[in-house]
Every structure is written in C-alpha cells, then in structure tokens.
Amino acid sequence: MEDRKMSEVEDPKSPCIRQCCLDEMDICLGCFRSLNEIIDWHSSTIIEKNKILIACRQRRELAQKSRF
C-alpha cells in the first residue's frame, strides 16, 4: 500500500524546452524559470518544483499579455 502511494506522487518533469536565454532579470525566455530555480531544480522537493511550475506559468502568461 505504501509503495503505491509513493508511486502516485510523481516528481514533476523539468519545464526546460532547451531554448535557454536569460532576460535582464535572469528569467529564462524558454521555460520562464529564474536562474536560481534552474540551478536548484534537481535538489528541490516535489512541493518546491510544483511551486516553481506555478511561477513559470504566471511569468509566461504575463509575458504573453505584455507582448500585445
């Protein structure tokens, strides 16, 4: 039972799309992670990774809105 519970909580995949280019605020224009989030990704907990993914989505949406 415990093994099944552990397997249900999967480690989030990196949002990296291999188009790395940092803007003036050290935010990647490919995945929208900050430089520190990129560096810390592999040592982050599942909860921390999910928070990073939420922040990435918010940054992407903001960037898309500011283009128009």
N, CA, C, O and CB atoms as a CASP TS submission, in Angstrom:
PFRMAT TS
TARGET T0000
AUTHOR 0000-0000-0000
METHOD Language model
MODEL 1
PARENT N/A
ATOM      1  N   MET     1       0.818  -1.192   0.000  1.00  0.00           N
ATOM      2  CA  MET     1       0.000   0.000   0.000  1.00  0.00           C
ATOM      3  C   MET     1       0.864   1.258   0.000  1.00  0.00           C
ATOM      4  O   MET     1       0.612   2.179  -0.778  1.00  0.00           O
ATOM      5  CB  MET     1      -0.932  -0.003   1.200  1.00  0.00           C
ATOM      6  N   GLU     2       1.858   1.308   0.845  1.00  0.00           N
ATOM      7  CA  GLU     2       2.750   2.465   0.898  1.00  0.00           C
ATOM      8  C   GLU     2       3.476   2.668  -0.425  1.00  0.00           C
ATOM      9  O   GLU     2       3.640   3.804  -0.870  1.00  0.00           O
ATOM     10  CB  GLU     2       3.762   2.303   2.027  1.00  0.00           C
ATOM     11  N   ASP     3       3.912   1.583  -1.059  1.00  0.00           N
ATOM     12  CA  ASP     3       4.604   1.689  -2.338  1.00  0.00           C
ATOM     13  C   ASP     3       3.700   2.323  -3.384  1.00  0.00           C
ATOM     14  O   ASP     3       4.161   3.129  -4.192  1.00  0.00           O
ATOM     15  CB  ASP     3       5.078   0.310  -2.811  1.00  0.00           C
ATOM     16  N   ARG     4       2.448   1.977  -3.381  1.00  0.00           N
ATOM     17  CA  ARG     4       1.511   2.530  -4.355  1.00  0.00           C
ATOM     18  C   ARG     4       1.295   4.020  -4.114  1.00  0.00           C
ATOM     19  O   ARG     4       1.222   4.794  -5.069  1.00  0.00           O
ATOM     20  CB  ARG     4       0.172   1.785  -4.294  1.00  0.00           C
ATOM     21  N   LYS     5       1.193   4.427  -2.864  1.00  0.00           N
ATOM     22  CA  LYS     5       1.031   5.842  -2.543  1.00  0.00           C
ATOM     23  C   LYS     5       2.241   6.638  -3.012  1.00  0.00           C
ATOM     24  O   LYS     5       2.096   7.729  -3.564  1.00  0.00           O
ATOM     25  CB  LYS     5       0.819   6.034  -1.034  1.00  0.00           C
ATOM     26  N   MET     6       3.412   6.103  -2.797  1.00  0.00           N
ATOM     27  CA  MET     6       4.633   6.790  -3.208  1.00  0.00           C
ATOM     28  C   MET     6       4.699   6.926  -4.722  1.00  0.00           C
ATOM     29  O   MET     6       5.154   7.953  -5.226  1.00  0.00           O
ATOM     30  CB  MET     6       5.865   6.045  -2.694  1.00  0.00           C
ATOM     31  N   SER     7       4.259   5.924  -5.450  1.00  0.00           N
ATOM     32  CA  SER     7       4.332   5.978  -6.906  1.00  0.00           C
ATOM     33  C   SER     7       3.279   6.914  -7.494  1.00  0.00           C
ATOM     34  O   SER     7       3.427   7.383  -8.622  1.00  0.00           O
ATOM     35  CB  SER     7       4.168   4.585  -7.489  1.00  0.00           C
ATOM     36  N   GLU     8       2.210   7.189  -6.731  1.00  0.00           N
ATOM     37  CA  GLU     8       1.171   8.096  -7.206  1.00  0.00           C
ATOM     38  C   GLU     8       1.642   9.545  -7.204  1.00  0.00           C
ATOM     39  O   GLU     8       1.119  10.364  -7.958  1.00  0.00           O
ATOM     40  CB  GLU     8      -0.076   7.957  -6.352  1.00  0.00           C
ATOM     41  N   VAL     9       2.619   9.869  -6.370  1.00  0.00           N
ATOM     42  CA  VAL     9       3.168  11.215  -6.298  1.00  0.00           C
ATOM     43  C   VAL     9       4.449  11.230  -7.123  1.00  0.00           C
ATOM     44  O   VAL     9       5.523  10.859  -6.649  1.00  0.00           O
ATOM     45  CB  VAL     9       3.434  11.654  -4.811  1.00  0.00           C
ATOM     46  N   GLU    10       4.306  11.669  -8.369  1.00  0.00           N
ATOM     47  CA  GLU    10       5.456  11.651  -9.270  1.00  0.00           C
ATOM     48  C   GLU    10       6.218  12.965  -9.207  1.00  0.00           C
ATOM     49  O   GLU    10       5.648  14.033  -8.984  1.00  0.00           O
ATOM     50  CB  GLU    10       5.008  11.373 -10.703  1.00  0.00           C
ATOM     51  N   ASP    11       7.507  12.852  -9.410  1.00  0.00           N
ATOM     52  CA  ASP    11       8.381  14.007  -9.467  1.00  0.00           C
ATOM     53  C   ASP    11       8.059  14.796 -10.738  1.00  0.00           C
ATOM     54  O   ASP    11       8.121  14.237 -11.833  1.00  0.00           O
ATOM     55  CB  ASP    11       9.880  13.579  -9.430  1.00  0.00           C
ATOM     56  N   PRO    12       7.715  16.090 -10.614  1.00  0.00           N
ATOM     57  CA  PRO    12       7.388  16.868 -11.814  1.00  0.00           C
ATOM     58  C   PRO    12       8.564  16.925 -12.790  1.00  0.00           C
ATOM     59  O   PRO    12       9.724  16.984 -12.383  1.00  0.00           O
ATOM     60  CB  PRO    12       6.968  18.287 -11.424  1.00  0.00           C
ATOM     61  N   LYS    13       8.247  16.907 -14.058  1.00  0.00           N
ATOM     62  CA  LYS    13       9.273  16.994 -15.098  1.00  0.00           C
ATOM     63  C   LYS    13       9.748  18.439 -15.212  1.00  0.00           C
ATOM     64  O   LYS    13       8.982  19.376 -14.989  1.00  0.00           O
ATOM     65  CB  LYS    13       8.730  16.482 -16.467  1.00  0.00           C
ATOM     66  N   SER    14      10.994  18.601 -15.554  1.00  0.00           N
ATOM     67  CA  SER    14      11.549  19.931 -15.768  1.00  0.00           C
ATOM     68  C   SER    14      10.818  20.613 -16.921  1.00  0.00           C
ATOM     69  O   SER    14      10.523  19.975 -17.932  1.00  0.00           O
ATOM     70  CB  SER    14      13.068  19.854 -16.054  1.00  0.00           C
ATOM     71  N   PRO    15      10.525  21.903 -16.776  1.00  0.00           N
ATOM     72  CA  PRO    15       9.860  22.627 -17.858  1.00  0.00           C
ATOM     73  C   PRO    15      10.821  23.062 -18.970  1.00  0.00           C
ATOM     74  O   PRO    15      10.410  23.725 -19.922  1.00  0.00           O
ATOM     75  CB  PRO    15       9.159  23.840 -17.297  1.00  0.00           C
ATOM     76  N   CYS    16      12.076  22.695 -18.851  1.00  0.00           N
ATOM     77  CA  CYS    16      13.086  23.107 -19.829  1.00  0.00           C
ATOM     78  C   CYS    16      12.701  22.636 -21.232  1.00  0.00           C
ATOM     79  O   CYS    16      12.352  21.473 -21.435  1.00  0.00           O
ATOM     80  CB  CYS    16      14.475  22.550 -19.442  1.00  0.00           C
ATOM     81  N   ILE    17      12.770  23.559 -22.197  1.00  0.00           N
ATOM     82  CA  ILE    17      12.497  23.216 -23.594  1.00  0.00           C
ATOM     83  C   ILE    17      13.746  23.414 -24.455  1.00  0.00           C
ATOM     84  O   ILE    17      13.658  23.471 -25.681  1.00  0.00           O
ATOM     85  CB  ILE    17      11.333  24.068 -24.139  1.00  0.00           C
ATOM     86  N   ARG    18      14.892  23.517 -23.816  1.00  0.00           N
ATOM     87  CA  ARG    18      16.188  23.634 -24.490  1.00  0.00           C
ATOM     88  C   ARG    18      16.287  24.872 -25.383  1.00  0.00           C
ATOM     89  O   ARG    18      16.946  24.853 -26.423  1.00  0.00           O
ATOM     90  CB  ARG    18      16.446  22.394 -25.318  1.00  0.00           C
ATOM     91  N   GLN    19      15.620  25.946 -24.960  1.00  0.00           N
ATOM     92  CA  GLN    19      15.741  27.233 -25.640  1.00  0.00           C
ATOM     93  C   GLN    19      16.155  28.260 -24.594  1.00  0.00           C
ATOM     94  O   GLN    19      15.452  29.240 -24.343  1.00  0.00           O
ATOM     95  CB  GLN    19      14.394  27.645 -26.353  1.00  0.00           C
ATOM     96  N   CYS    20      17.306  28.011 -23.997  1.00  0.00           N
ATOM     97  CA  CYS    20      17.761  28.797 -22.859  1.00  0.00           C
ATOM     98  C   CYS    20      18.334  30.146 -23.291  1.00  0.00           C
ATOM     99  O   CYS    20      19.285  30.223 -24.070  1.00  0.00           O
ATOM    100  CB  CYS    20      18.802  28.018 -22.073  1.00  0.00           C
ATOM    101  N   CYS    21      17.735  31.185 -22.768  1.00  0.00           N
ATOM    102  CA  CYS    21      18.207  32.546 -22.986  1.00  0.00           C
ATOM    103  C   CYS    21      17.652  33.367 -21.831  1.00  0.00           C
ATOM    104  O   CYS    21      16.436  33.466 -21.664  1.00  0.00           O
ATOM    105  CB  CYS    21      17.756  33.121 -24.402  1.00  0.00           C
ATOM    106  N   LEU    22      18.530  33.952 -21.041  1.00  0.00           N
ATOM    107  CA  LEU    22      18.084  34.710 -19.876  1.00  0.00           C
ATOM    108  C   LEU    22      17.831  36.162 -20.244  1.00  0.00           C
ATOM    109  O   LEU    22      18.588  36.761 -21.008  1.00  0.00           O
ATOM    110  CB  LEU    22      19.117  34.623 -18.749  1.00  0.00           C
ATOM    111  N   ASP    23      16.757  36.725 -19.692  1.00  0.00           N
ATOM    112  CA  ASP    23      16.497  38.147 -19.894  1.00  0.00           C
ATOM    113  C   ASP    23      17.286  38.953 -18.867  1.00  0.00           C
ATOM    114  O   ASP    23      18.094  38.395 -18.125  1.00  0.00           O
ATOM    115  CB  ASP    23      14.977  38.458 -19.789  1.00  0.00           C
ATOM    116  N   GLU    24      17.053  40.258 -18.825  1.00  0.00           N
ATOM    117  CA  GLU    24      17.803  41.141 -17.921  1.00  0.00           C
ATOM    118  C   GLU    24      17.513  40.866 -16.449  1.00  0.00           C
ATOM    119  O   GLU    24      18.253  41.326 -15.580  1.00  0.00           O
ATOM    120  CB  GLU    24      17.484  42.588 -18.232  1.00  0.00           C
ATOM    121  N   MET    25      16.443  40.121 -16.157  1.00  0.00           N
ATOM    122  CA  MET    25      16.112  39.776 -14.770  1.00  0.00           C
ATOM    123  C   MET    25      16.470  38.329 -14.444  1.00  0.00           C
ATOM    124  O   MET    25      16.013  37.787 -13.438  1.00  0.00           O
ATOM    125  CB  MET    25      14.626  40.011 -14.509  1.00  0.00           C
ATOM    126  N   ASP    26      17.291  37.700 -15.298  1.00  0.00           N
ATOM    127  CA  ASP    26      17.713  36.302 -15.135  1.00  0.00           C
ATOM    128  C   ASP    26      16.540  35.323 -15.141  1.00  0.00           C
ATOM    129  O   ASP    26      16.516  34.360 -14.374  1.00  0.00           O
ATOM    130  CB  ASP    26      18.489  36.146 -13.844  1.00  0.00           C
ATOM    131  N   ILE    27      15.566  35.586 -16.019  1.00  0.00           N
ATOM    132  CA  ILE    27      14.446  34.672 -16.252  1.00  0.00           C
ATOM    133  C   ILE    27      14.662  34.050 -17.620  1.00  0.00           C
ATOM    134  O   ILE    27      14.898  34.761 -18.598  1.00  0.00           O
ATOM    135  CB  ILE    27      13.048  35.411 -16.165  1.00  0.00           C
ATOM    136  N   CYS    28      14.582  32.729 -17.695  1.00  0.00           N
ATOM    137  CA  CYS    28      14.764  32.034 -18.968  1.00  0.00           C
ATOM    138  C   CYS    28      13.566  32.315 -19.872  1.00  0.00           C
ATOM    139  O   CYS    28      12.418  32.171 -19.453  1.00  0.00           O
ATOM    140  CB  CYS    28      14.940  30.504 -18.746  1.00  0.00           C
ATOM    141  N   LEU    29      13.837  32.714 -21.109  1.00  0.00           N
ATOM    142  CA  LEU    29      12.770  33.010 -22.061  1.00  0.00           C
ATOM    143  C   LEU    29      12.187  31.741 -22.679  1.00  0.00           C
ATOM    144  O   LEU    29      11.196  31.807 -23.407  1.00  0.00           O
ATOM    145  CB  LEU    29      13.290  33.926 -23.157  1.00  0.00           C
ATOM    146  N   GLY    30      12.788  30.598 -22.398  1.00  0.00           N
ATOM    147  CA  GLY    30      12.264  29.324 -22.889  1.00  0.00           C
ATOM    148  C   GLY    30      11.285  28.692 -21.916  1.00  0.00           C
ATOM    149  O   GLY    30      10.170  28.334 -22.297  1.00  0.00           O
ATOM    150  N   CYS    31      11.700  28.551 -20.647  1.00  0.00           N
ATOM    151  CA  CYS    31      10.851  27.868 -19.658  1.00  0.00           C
ATOM    152  C   CYS    31      10.289  28.806 -18.591  1.00  0.00           C
ATOM    153  O   CYS    31       9.422  28.412 -17.810  1.00  0.00           O
ATOM    154  CB  CYS    31      11.636  26.769 -18.987  1.00  0.00           C
ATOM    155  N   PHE    32      10.780  30.041 -18.555  1.00  0.00           N
ATOM    156  CA  PHE    32      10.325  31.066 -17.622  1.00  0.00           C
ATOM    157  C   PHE    32      10.685  30.783 -16.166  1.00  0.00           C
ATOM    158  O   PHE    32      10.023  31.271 -15.251  1.00  0.00           O
ATOM    159  CB  PHE    32       8.849  31.219 -17.739  1.00  0.00           C
ATOM    160  N   ARG    33      11.746  29.987 -15.957  1.00  0.00           N
ATOM    161  CA  ARG    33      12.270  29.823 -14.598  1.00  0.00           C
ATOM    162  C   ARG    33      13.342  30.876 -14.361  1.00  0.00           C
ATOM    163  O   ARG    33      13.988  31.340 -15.301  1.00  0.00           O
ATOM    164  CB  ARG    33      12.845  28.385 -14.379  1.00  0.00           C
ATOM    165  N   SER    34      13.525  31.249 -13.101  1.00  0.00           N
ATOM    166  CA  SER    34      14.631  32.137 -12.751  1.00  0.00           C
ATOM    167  C   SER    34      15.920  31.318 -12.763  1.00  0.00           C
ATOM    168  O   SER    34      15.887  30.089 -12.707  1.00  0.00           O
ATOM    169  CB  SER    34      14.401  32.813 -11.351  1.00  0.00           C
ATOM    170  N   LEU    35      17.034  32.001 -12.836  1.00  0.00           N
ATOM    171  CA  LEU    35      18.321  31.310 -12.830  1.00  0.00           C
ATOM    172  C   LEU    35      18.457  30.440 -11.585  1.00  0.00           C
ATOM    173  O   LEU    35      18.918  29.302 -11.671  1.00  0.00           O
ATOM    174  CB  LEU    35      19.478  32.323 -12.902  1.00  0.00           C
ATOM    175  N   ASN    36      18.059  30.964 -10.431  1.00  0.00           N
ATOM    176  CA  ASN    36      18.140  30.178  -9.191  1.00  0.00           C
ATOM    177  C   ASN    36      17.231  28.957  -9.230  1.00  0.00           C
ATOM    178  O   ASN    36      17.600  27.897  -8.724  1.00  0.00           O
ATOM    179  CB  ASN    36      17.778  31.047  -7.992  1.00  0.00           C
ATOM    180  N   GLU    37      16.054  29.092  -9.820  1.00  0.00           N
ATOM    181  CA  GLU    37      15.145  27.945  -9.934  1.00  0.00           C
ATOM    182  C   GLU    37      15.741  26.871 -10.840  1.00  0.00           C
ATOM    183  O   GLU    37      15.586  25.678 -10.579  1.00  0.00           O
ATOM    184  CB  GLU    37      13.772  28.393 -10.477  1.00  0.00           C
ATOM    185  N   ILE    38      16.414  27.290 -11.892  1.00  0.00           N
ATOM    186  CA  ILE    38      17.071  26.334 -12.792  1.00  0.00           C
ATOM    187  C   ILE    38      18.180  25.594 -12.052  1.00  0.00           C
ATOM    188  O   ILE    38      18.281  24.370 -12.128  1.00  0.00           O
ATOM    189  CB  ILE    38      17.645  27.056 -14.039  1.00  0.00           C
ATOM    190  N   ILE    39      19.001  26.340 -11.345  1.00  0.00           N
ATOM    191  CA  ILE    39      20.131  25.751 -10.611  1.00  0.00           C
ATOM    192  C   ILE    39      19.639  24.790  -9.530  1.00  0.00           C
ATOM    193  O   ILE    39      20.217  23.721  -9.338  1.00  0.00           O
ATOM    194  CB  ILE    39      20.999  26.859  -9.977  1.00  0.00           C
ATOM    195  N   ASP    40      18.577  25.168  -8.829  1.00  0.00           N
ATOM    196  CA  ASP    40      18.090  24.388  -7.684  1.00  0.00           C
ATOM    197  C   ASP    40      17.125  23.264  -8.053  1.00  0.00           C
ATOM    198  O   ASP    40      16.741  22.480  -7.185  1.00  0.00           O
ATOM    199  CB  ASP    40      17.417  25.302  -6.716  1.00  0.00           C
ATOM    200  N   TRP    41      16.724  23.168  -9.325  1.00  0.00           N
ATOM    201  CA  TRP    41      15.663  22.233  -9.728  1.00  0.00           C
ATOM    202  C   TRP    41      15.902  20.807  -9.226  1.00  0.00           C
ATOM    203  O   TRP    41      15.009  20.215  -8.620  1.00  0.00           O
ATOM    204  CB  TRP    41      15.540  22.218 -11.239  1.00  0.00           C
ATOM    205  N   HIS    42      17.081  20.251  -9.464  1.00  0.00           N
ATOM    206  CA  HIS    42      17.315  18.835  -9.138  1.00  0.00           C
ATOM    207  C   HIS    42      17.347  18.556  -7.637  1.00  0.00           C
ATOM    208  O   HIS    42      17.117  17.423  -7.214  1.00  0.00           O
ATOM    209  CB  HIS    42      18.617  18.382  -9.753  1.00  0.00           C
ATOM    210  N   SER    43      17.627  19.570  -6.836  1.00  0.00           N
ATOM    211  CA  SER    43      17.645  19.355  -5.388  1.00  0.00           C
ATOM    212  C   SER    43      16.337  19.803  -4.726  1.00  0.00           C
ATOM    213  O   SER    43      16.185  19.677  -3.511  1.00  0.00           O
ATOM    214  CB  SER    43      18.822  20.102  -4.764  1.00  0.00           C
ATOM    215  N   SER    44      15.406  20.318  -5.507  1.00  0.00           N
ATOM    216  CA  SER    44      14.122  20.786  -4.966  1.00  0.00           C
ATOM    217  C   SER    44      13.199  19.608  -4.657  1.00  0.00           C
ATOM    218  O   SER    44      13.260  18.561  -5.302  1.00  0.00           O
ATOM    219  CB  SER    44      13.436  21.748  -5.958  1.00  0.00           C
ATOM    220  N   THR    45      12.353  19.806  -3.665  1.00  0.00           N
ATOM    221  CA  THR    45      11.344  18.797  -3.331  1.00  0.00           C
ATOM    222  C   THR    45      10.218  18.855  -4.369  1.00  0.00           C
ATOM    223  O   THR    45      10.156  19.780  -5.180  1.00  0.00           O
ATOM    224  CB  THR    45      10.780  19.022  -1.882  1.00  0.00           C
ATOM    225  N   ILE    46       9.348  17.876  -4.334  1.00  0.00           N
ATOM    226  CA  ILE    46       8.200  17.857  -5.242  1.00  0.00           C
ATOM    227  C   ILE    46       7.331  19.100  -5.027  1.00  0.00           C
ATOM    228  O   ILE    46       6.856  19.704  -5.989  1.00  0.00           O
ATOM    229  CB  ILE    46       7.362  16.570  -5.034  1.00  0.00           C
ATOM    230  N   ILE    47       7.129  19.470  -3.785  1.00  0.00           N
ATOM    231  CA  ILE    47       6.327  20.659  -3.478  1.00  0.00           C
ATOM    232  C   ILE    47       6.993  21.910  -4.037  1.00  0.00           C
ATOM    233  O   ILE    47       6.325  22.751  -4.638  1.00  0.00           O
ATOM    234  CB  ILE    47       6.122  20.800  -1.955  1.00  0.00           C
ATOM    235  N   GLU    48       8.304  22.038  -3.844  1.00  0.00           N
ATOM    236  CA  GLU    48       9.033  23.190  -4.377  1.00  0.00           C
ATOM    237  C   GLU    48       8.969  23.232  -5.899  1.00  0.00           C
ATOM    238  O   GLU    48       8.799  24.300  -6.487  1.00  0.00           O
ATOM    239  CB  GLU    48      10.492  23.155  -3.917  1.00  0.00           C
ATOM    240  N   LYS    49       9.105  22.075  -6.535  1.00  0.00           N
ATOM    241  CA  LYS    49       9.030  22.021  -8.001  1.00  0.00           C
ATOM    242  C   LYS    49       7.653  22.454  -8.491  1.00  0.00           C
ATOM    243  O   LYS    49       7.544  23.173  -9.485  1.00  0.00           O
ATOM    244  CB  LYS    49       9.347  20.600  -8.508  1.00  0.00           C
ATOM    245  N   ASN    50       6.616  22.025  -7.807  1.00  0.00           N
ATOM    246  CA  ASN    50       5.264  22.435  -8.196  1.00  0.00           C
ATOM    247  C   ASN    50       5.072  23.944  -8.042  1.00  0.00           C
ATOM    248  O   ASN    50       4.397  24.569  -8.861  1.00  0.00           O
ATOM    249  CB  ASN    50       4.222  21.688  -7.357  1.00  0.00           C
ATOM    250  N   LYS    51       5.661  24.530  -7.000  1.00  0.00           N
ATOM    251  CA  LYS    51       5.598  25.985  -6.823  1.00  0.00           C
ATOM    252  C   LYS    51       6.351  26.692  -7.948  1.00  0.00           C
ATOM    253  O   LYS    51       5.899  27.722  -8.448  1.00  0.00           O
ATOM    254  CB  LYS    51       6.182  26.393  -5.450  1.00  0.00           C
ATOM    255  N   ILE    52       7.497  26.140  -8.346  1.00  0.00           N
ATOM    256  CA  ILE    52       8.266  26.703  -9.457  1.00  0.00           C
ATOM    257  C   ILE    52       7.443  26.646 -10.739  1.00  0.00           C
ATOM    258  O   ILE    52       7.410  27.613 -11.499  1.00  0.00           O
ATOM    259  CB  ILE    52       9.606  25.948  -9.639  1.00  0.00           C
ATOM    260  N   LEU    53       6.784  25.526 -10.979  1.00  0.00           N
ATOM    261  CA  LEU    53       5.971  25.380 -12.191  1.00  0.00           C
ATOM    262  C   LEU    53       4.818  26.388 -12.221  1.00  0.00           C
ATOM    263  O   LEU    53       4.480  26.914 -13.282  1.00  0.00           O
ATOM    264  CB  LEU    53       5.417  23.952 -12.287  1.00  0.00           C
ATOM    265  N   ILE    54       4.225  26.653 -11.074  1.00  0.00           N
ATOM    266  CA  ILE    54       3.159  27.656 -10.993  1.00  0.00           C
ATOM    267  C   ILE    54       3.722  29.034 -11.323  1.00  0.00           C
ATOM    268  O   ILE    54       3.117  29.793 -12.080  1.00  0.00           O
ATOM    269  CB  ILE    54       2.506  27.658  -9.585  1.00  0.00           C
ATOM    270  N   ALA    55       4.885  29.355 -10.751  1.00  0.00           N
ATOM    271  CA  ALA    55       5.521  30.647 -11.030  1.00  0.00           C
ATOM    272  C   ALA    55       5.873  30.778 -12.508  1.00  0.00           C
ATOM    273  O   ALA    55       5.729  31.856 -13.085  1.00  0.00           O
ATOM    274  CB  ALA    55       6.783  30.820 -10.173  1.00  0.00           C
ATOM    275  N   CYS    56       6.333  29.694 -13.123  1.00  0.00           N
ATOM    276  CA  CYS    56       6.661  29.701 -14.559  1.00  0.00           C
ATOM    277  C   CYS    56       5.429  30.020 -15.391  1.00  0.00           C
ATOM    278  O   CYS    56       5.487  30.838 -16.309  1.00  0.00           O
ATOM    279  CB  CYS    56       7.251  28.342 -14.992  1.00  0.00           C
ATOM    280  N   ARG    57       4.320  29.377 -15.071  1.00  0.00           N
ATOM    281  CA  ARG    57       3.069  29.624 -15.808  1.00  0.00           C
ATOM    282  C   ARG    57       2.643  31.084 -15.682  1.00  0.00           C
ATOM    283  O   ARG    57       2.225  31.707 -16.659  1.00  0.00           O
ATOM    284  CB  ARG    57       1.942  28.699 -15.290  1.00  0.00           C
ATOM    285  N   GLN    58       2.755  31.620 -14.473  1.00  0.00           N
ATOM    286  CA  GLN    58       2.371  33.014 -14.249  1.00  0.00           C
ATOM    287  C   GLN    58       3.276  33.956 -15.039  1.00  0.00           C
ATOM    288  O   GLN    58       2.797  34.920 -15.635  1.00  0.00           O
ATOM    289  CB  GLN    58       2.428  33.355 -12.748  1.00  0.00           C
ATOM    290  N   ARG    59       4.576  33.684 -15.047  1.00  0.00           N
ATOM    291  CA  ARG    59       5.510  34.526 -15.808  1.00  0.00           C
ATOM    292  C   ARG    59       5.236  34.440 -17.305  1.00  0.00           C
ATOM    293  O   ARG    59       5.272  35.452 -18.006  1.00  0.00           O
ATOM    294  CB  ARG    59       6.961  34.115 -15.519  1.00  0.00           C
ATOM    295  N   ARG    60       4.962  33.232 -17.796  1.00  0.00           N
ATOM    296  CA  ARG    60       4.665  33.048 -19.221  1.00  0.00           C
ATOM    297  C   ARG    60       3.412  33.829 -19.612  1.00  0.00           C
ATOM    298  O   ARG    60       3.398  34.522 -20.629  1.00  0.00           O
ATOM    299  CB  ARG    60       4.484  31.548 -19.551  1.00  0.00           C
ATOM    300  N   GLU    61       2.357  33.713 -18.796  1.00  0.00           N
ATOM    301  CA  GLU    61       1.110  34.429 -19.078  1.00  0.00           C
ATOM    302  C   GLU    61       1.329  35.933 -19.075  1.00  0.00           C
ATOM    303  O   GLU    61       0.807  36.637 -19.939  1.00  0.00           O
ATOM    304  CB  GLU    61       0.035  34.055 -18.057  1.00  0.00           C
ATOM    305  N   LEU    62       2.089  36.430 -18.117  1.00  0.00           N
ATOM    306  CA  LEU    62       2.387  37.857 -18.031  1.00  0.00           C
ATOM    307  C   LEU    62       3.178  38.317 -19.258  1.00  0.00           C
ATOM    308  O   LEU    62       2.905  39.381 -19.815  1.00  0.00           O
ATOM    309  CB  LEU    62       3.172  38.166 -16.742  1.00  0.00           C
ATOM    310  N   ALA    63       4.149  37.519 -19.671  1.00  0.00           N
ATOM    311  CA  ALA    63       4.958  37.859 -20.846  1.00  0.00           C
ATOM    312  C   ALA    63       4.098  37.891 -22.104  1.00  0.00           C
ATOM    313  O   ALA    63       4.274  38.768 -22.950  1.00  0.00           O
ATOM    314  CB  ALA    63       6.110  36.852 -21.020  1.00  0.00           C
ATOM    315  N   GLN    64       3.179  36.953 -22.235  1.00  0.00           N
ATOM    316  CA  GLN    64       2.301  36.913 -23.406  1.00  0.00           C
ATOM    317  C   GLN    64       1.354  38.109 -23.422  1.00  0.00           C
ATOM    318  O   GLN    64       1.082  38.665 -24.485  1.00  0.00           O
ATOM    319  CB  GLN    64       1.498  35.607 -23.429  1.00  0.00           C
ATOM    320  N   LYS    65       0.857  38.504 -22.271  1.00  0.00           N
ATOM    321  CA  LYS    65      -0.045  39.663 -22.196  1.00  0.00           C
ATOM    322  C   LYS    65       0.694  40.955 -22.520  1.00  0.00           C
ATOM    323  O   LYS    65       0.133  41.845 -23.159  1.00  0.00           O
ATOM    324  CB  LYS    65      -0.680  39.762 -20.800  1.00  0.00           C
ATOM    325  N   SER    66       1.944  41.064 -22.087  1.00  0.00           N
ATOM    326  CA  SER    66       2.689  42.308 -22.299  1.00  0.00           C
ATOM    327  C   SER    66       3.173  42.460 -23.739  1.00  0.00           C
ATOM    328  O   SER    66       3.574  43.553 -24.139  1.00  0.00           O
ATOM    329  CB  SER    66       3.875  42.367 -21.357  1.00  0.00           C
ATOM    330  N   ARG    67       3.142  41.395 -24.512  1.00  0.00           N
ATOM    331  CA  ARG    67       3.537  41.476 -25.922  1.00  0.00           C
ATOM    332  C   ARG    67       2.480  42.170 -26.762  1.00  0.00           C
ATOM    333  O   ARG    67       2.795  42.761 -27.795  1.00  0.00           O
ATOM    334  CB  ARG    67       3.803  40.086 -26.478  1.00  0.00           C
ATOM    335  N   PHE    68       1.237  42.103 -26.330  1.00  0.00           N
ATOM    336  CA  PHE    68       0.137  42.636 -27.146  1.00  0.00           C
ATOM    337  C   PHE    68      -0.380  43.944 -26.625  1.00  0.00           C
ATOM    338  O   PHE    68      -1.304  44.517 -27.204  1.00  0.00           O
ATOM    339  CB  PHE    68      -0.991  41.652 -27.213  1.00  0.00           C
TER
END
